[in-house]
Amino acid sequence: ERLAFLANLVNNLNVQFDRHGGVDVLTDIITHQREILDLTPSWHRERLACLVHLANSLGKLFRMKGNRADLTEIISLQRTALQLTPQGHQERVVSLVNLANSLHEQFKKDDGMEDLTEIITLRRVVLQLTPPEHPDYLVSLSKLSDYLDQRFDRKHDIDDLTEVITLQRTALQLTPPGHQGRFLSLVNLSKSLHERFIKGGTLADLDEIIAFRRATLECTPPTPSDRCMSLLNLANTLREKYQRLGMDADLAEAIKHACATLVRCPLEH
């Protein structure tokens, strides 16, 4: 009966917190949720829910106070929750995403490669478990790509960059002309291809970058800063091609876009 009384009290306190907030109320919720967890056996079907609820409450407290001990406990609880959601469990993707997000918070504080590597591992599994037709598939692609890109920036492993490019090509296929995410997909892919070109890529890479940057210009948002950046990126890439091949047409187009940048962009840019 004590479990039932505690659960009822926590529900009422949650209503109070949702309406009025307050660290003291949230702290009481966490105290009672810890007791509920202690009273719930590891084999009990509600054990997973107890872990998730406590982790979520601690997450609210962490966002309010930023206490590192709370984050450490959240990660521990979420690891246990993941162990209770085996392959095929309907909540497995949620458990994976929750743990990855908490490790991301820890990574922001410590910049630790172990956290980044684990996030990438978790995000790969999330992507594998998300059907291509699912509305979150593009988000999963982008998350994994972003974390691999961050690791590439630190370790300069060409395999990471290759995987980033593969993921970004898929993301571009999922954002056809007219899609609100197409501009960002084109920007990201052309940037990654340019990284590969700098590190010894081919002229084919450069031609593809130019094609993507032309396409980027066509769907650039009307804000001056975005327009300027698109023009400048295309001009710079055409100049690089001119430096390789010496074709006057490339230089003439680079100059045209550079002049357009000066005309269109405010002085502060």
C-alpha positions in Angstrom: 0.0 0.0 0.0 2.9 2.4 0.6 3.8 2.2 -3.0 0.3 3.3 -4.0 0.3 6.1 -1.5 3.7 7.3 -2.7 2.6 7.2 -6.3 -0.5 9.2 -5.5 1.5 11.8 -3.7 4.0 12.1 -6.5 1.2 12.6 -9.0 -0.3 15.4 -6.9 3.1 17.0 -6.5 3.7 16.8 -10.2 0.5 18.7 -10.8 1.6 21.4 -8.3 5.1 21.6 -10.0 3.6 21.9 -13.5 1.4 24.8 -12.3 3.7 26.7 -10.0 7.2 25.3 -10.4 9.6 25.4 -7.5 12.8 23.6 -6.7 11.5 22.5 -3.2 8.5 20.7 -4.8 10.7 19.1 -7.4 13.1 17.9 -4.7 10.2 16.3 -2.8 9.1 14.6 -6.0 12.6 13.2 -6.5 12.8 12.0 -2.8 9.6 10.1 -3.1 10.5 8.7 -6.6 13.7 7.4 -5.1 11.7 5.6 -2.4 9.4 4.2 -5.0 12.3 2.9 -7.0 13.8 1.3 -3.9 10.5 -0.5 -3.1 10.1 -1.8 -6.7 11.9 -5.1 -7.3 14.2 -5.4 -10.3 11.9 -8.0 -11.9 8.8 -5.9 -11.5 7.1 -4.7 -14.7 6.9 -1.1 -13.4 10.7 -0.9 -12.7 11.4 0.6 -16.1 8.8 3.3 -15.6 10.2 4.1 -12.1 13.7 4.6 -13.6 12.4 6.8 -16.4 10.3 9.0 -14.1 13.1 9.6 -11.6 15.6 10.3 -14.4 13.1 12.8 -16.0 12.6 14.6 -12.7 16.3 14.8 -12.1 16.6 16.2 -15.6 14.3 19.0 -14.7 16.3 19.7 -11.6 19.6 19.6 -13.6 18.2 22.2 -16.1 17.2 24.4 -13.2 20.4 24.2 -11.1 23.1 22.6 -13.3 24.3 20.2 -10.5 26.8 17.8 -11.9 25.8 15.0 -9.4 22.3 15.1 -10.8 23.6 14.5 -14.3 25.7 11.6 -13.2 22.7 10.0 -11.5 20.6 10.6 -14.6 23.1 8.8 -16.8 23.3 5.9 -14.4 19.5 5.6 -14.3 19.3 5.7 -18.0 21.9 3.1 -18.5 19.9 0.8 -16.3 16.7 1.7 -18.2 18.4 0.8 -21.4 19.3 -2.6 -20.0 15.6 -3.2 -19.3 14.6 -2.4 -22.9 16.1 -5.2 -24.9 16.1 -5.6 -28.7 12.5 -5.4 -30.0 11.2 -3.5 -26.9 8.9 -0.7 -28.0 10.7 1.8 -25.7 14.2 1.0 -26.8 14.7 3.9 -29.2 13.4 6.3 -26.4 15.9 4.8 -24.0 18.8 5.1 -26.5 17.9 8.8 -27.3 17.5 9.7 -23.6 20.9 8.3 -22.7 22.6 9.9 -25.8 21.1 13.3 -24.9 22.3 13.1 -21.3 25.8 12.0 -22.5 25.7 15.1 -24.8 25.1 17.3 -21.7 28.2 15.7 -20.1 30.2 16.0 -23.3 29.4 19.8 -23.4 30.9 20.1 -19.9 33.9 17.8 -20.3 34.6 17.6 -24.0 35.5 13.9 -23.4 36.1 11.7 -26.4 34.7 8.6 -24.5 31.3 10.4 -24.2 31.4 11.4 -27.9 32.3 7.9 -29.0 29.4 6.4 -26.9 27.0 9.0 -28.3 27.9 8.0 -31.8 27.4 4.3 -31.0 24.0 5.0 -29.5 23.0 7.3 -32.4 24.0 4.6 -34.9 21.6 2.1 -33.2 18.8 4.7 -33.1 19.2 5.2 -36.8 19.2 1.5 -37.4 16.0 1.1 -35.5 14.2 4.1 -37.2 12.5 3.2 -40.4 13.3 5.5 -43.4 9.6 6.5 -43.6 9.5 7.5 -40.0 9.2 11.3 -39.4 12.2 11.2 -37.1 14.5 9.5 -39.6 15.9 12.7 -41.0 16.6 14.0 -37.4 18.4 10.7 -36.6 20.5 11.0 -39.7 21.4 14.6 -38.9 22.2 13.9 -35.2 24.6 11.0 -36.1 26.2 13.1 -38.9 26.7 16.1 -36.5 28.4 13.9 -33.8 30.7 12.2 -36.4 31.6 15.6 -37.7 32.5 16.8 -34.2 34.8 13.7 -33.8 36.3 14.4 -37.2 37.2 17.9 -36.1 39.0 16.5 -33.1 40.7 13.3 -34.5 40.8 14.0 -38.2 39.9 10.4 -39.0 39.0 10.3 -42.7 36.6 7.3 -42.0 34.5 9.6 -39.9 34.3 12.2 -42.7 33.5 9.5 -45.3 30.6 8.4 -43.1 29.4 12.0 -42.6 29.3 12.5 -46.4 27.3 9.2 -46.9 24.8 10.3 -44.2 24.5 13.8 -45.7 23.9 12.4 -49.2 21.0 10.4 -47.7 19.7 13.5 -45.9 19.8 15.5 -49.2 17.8 12.8 -50.9 15.2 13.2 -48.1 15.0 16.9 -48.7 14.0 17.4 -52.3 13.5 20.9 -53.9 10.9 22.8 -51.9 11.6 21.0 -48.7 12.4 23.4 -45.8 15.5 21.4 -44.9 17.0 21.4 -48.3 19.2 24.5 -47.8 20.8 23.1 -44.7 21.3 19.7 -46.4 23.1 21.3 -49.3 25.2 23.5 -47.0 26.3 20.6 -44.8 27.2 18.3 -47.7 29.1 20.9 -49.7 31.1 21.8 -46.5 32.0 18.1 -45.9 33.0 17.5 -49.5 35.2 20.6 -49.3 36.9 19.2 -46.2 37.6 16.1 -48.2 38.9 18.1 -51.1 41.2 20.1 -48.9 42.7 16.8 -47.6 43.5 15.5 -51.0 40.2 15.1 -52.8 39.8 15.1 -56.6 38.5 17.6 -59.1 35.3 15.6 -59.2 34.8 16.6 -55.6 35.3 20.2 -56.5 32.8 20.0 -59.4 30.3 18.5 -57.1 30.8 21.2 -54.5 30.2 23.8 -57.1 27.0 22.1 -58.3 25.8 21.9 -54.7 26.7 25.5 -54.0 24.8 26.7 -57.1 21.8 24.7 -55.9 22.3 26.3 -52.5 22.1 29.7 -54.0 18.7 28.9 -55.6 17.1 28.0 -52.2 19.0 30.3 -49.9 16.7 32.1 -47.4 16.2 35.8 -48.1 18.2 37.0 -45.0 21.2 39.1 -46.1 23.7 37.0 -44.1 22.6 33.7 -45.6 22.6 35.2 -49.1 26.1 36.7 -48.6 27.5 33.4 -47.3 26.0 31.4 -50.3 27.5 33.9 -52.8 30.8 33.9 -51.1 31.1 30.2 -50.8 30.3 29.7 -54.5 32.8 32.4 -55.5 35.6 30.9 -53.4 35.0 27.4 -54.8 35.1 28.7 -58.4 38.3 30.5 -57.6 39.8 27.3 -56.3 38.8 25.6 -59.5 40.4 28.4 -61.5 43.6 28.0 -59.5 43.7 24.3 -60.5 42.6 24.5 -64.1 43.2 28.1 -65.1 39.9 28.5 -67.0 38.9 32.1 -67.4 35.2 31.3 -67.2 35.5 30.1 -63.7 37.4 33.2 -62.6 34.9 35.5 -64.3 32.0 33.8 -62.5 33.9 33.9 -59.2 34.4 37.7 -59.7 30.7 38.1 -60.6 29.5 36.4 -57.4 32.1 38.2 -55.3 30.8 41.6 -56.6 27.2 40.5 -55.9 28.3 39.8 -52.3 29.6 43.3 -51.9 26.4 44.8 -53.4 24.0 42.7 -51.4 25.7 42.4 -48.0 25.5 45.1 -45.3 28.7 46.8 -44.3 28.8 45.0 -40.9 29.2 41.7 -42.8 
